[in-house]
Amino acid sequence: MTQMTRIVDPTDERVPLSRALAPRPQRLSGVVALLDIVKPRGDVLLDRIEQRLAERLPGVTLKRYRKPTFAKPAPDELRRRIAAESDFVIEALAD
């Protein structure tokens, strides 16, 4: 697995924020949440990610979630549900 060494924030970067990477596990296991933020074709991207993960990680459980709109942050209830039911989250957007 390739490790990311630089994070680029898509917001105003005139004064970049320093952020530490979260610890990465040696293996992916447990439940992976796939969050569709409902941008056009984001579901297509998640379908492909789900297919690839299922092929490569047969012991991992994949669960799909969907935000009501991409224009606002995920509702607190949805975030709590994802946190309670999942070990990892993949959030996908596409245009």
N, C-alpha and C positions, 0 to 999 in steps of 0.2 A: 504494500500500500504506500502510495506517495504521501509524504507529509507536507502540508502547506507551511510555508515560512513567512508569507506576507499576506495580510488582510487588507483589502481595499474597500473602503466605505463609500457607497455611492452617493452619500450626502455631501454637504459642503466640506471640502478637504483643505481649505486654506490654512486651517490649523488642525492637522491630522491628530486623531486620538490614538494613544497607544493602548493596545489590548493584548492580553496574554491568551494564548491558545488553551482551550480546555484539554485536559489530559486525554490522550487517545488510547483506546484499549488495544491489546494485541490481536484480539479476534472479535468479530461482530457476532453477537448472540442475543437471544431474547426476542423482544418485540420491537420492530422498526415501524414508526409512524410515517406515512407518506402524506404530507399535507399539500393539498391543492389550494392555491390562493385565488383560483378562478380567473386568472389572466387567460386570454385566448391561447389555446393549444397547450396550456400547462398540464391538462389531463393527459394529452398525448405523450408528453415527456414523462410524466409519472407512470403511465402504462408501460413504457419501455424500461424505465428504471425498475419497476416492479418485476417485470419479466426477467431482466438480467439478474437481479438479486435472487429471485426464486431459483434460477438455474445454478447460480454459483454458491448459494448459501441455503441448502435445503433444510437446515435446522432452525432457520430464522422465521419468525412469524411476521407477516407484513399486514398492517392495518391501514386502511385509507381514511382520511379525514378531509373535510372541505370547509373552507371559510365561506361565510355568506356573501362577502364582497371583497375585492382586492383593494378597495379604496380606504378601508379602515383596518386597524389591527384586529387580529382574531379576538372574538369575545372571550372574556375571562373564563366562562364556563367551558368553552372548547379547549382553551389552554390547560385548564385544570384536568379535564378529561384525558387529554393527550399525555400530560405528565404522569397521571395515575396509571394509565394503561400501557405506556411505552417506555423503552429504555433509550431509544435514539429517535431523532426526528430528521427527515429529509423534507425540506420545503422546496417546492419547484414552481418556477414561473417561466413563462415563455410568451413571446409576442410574434 
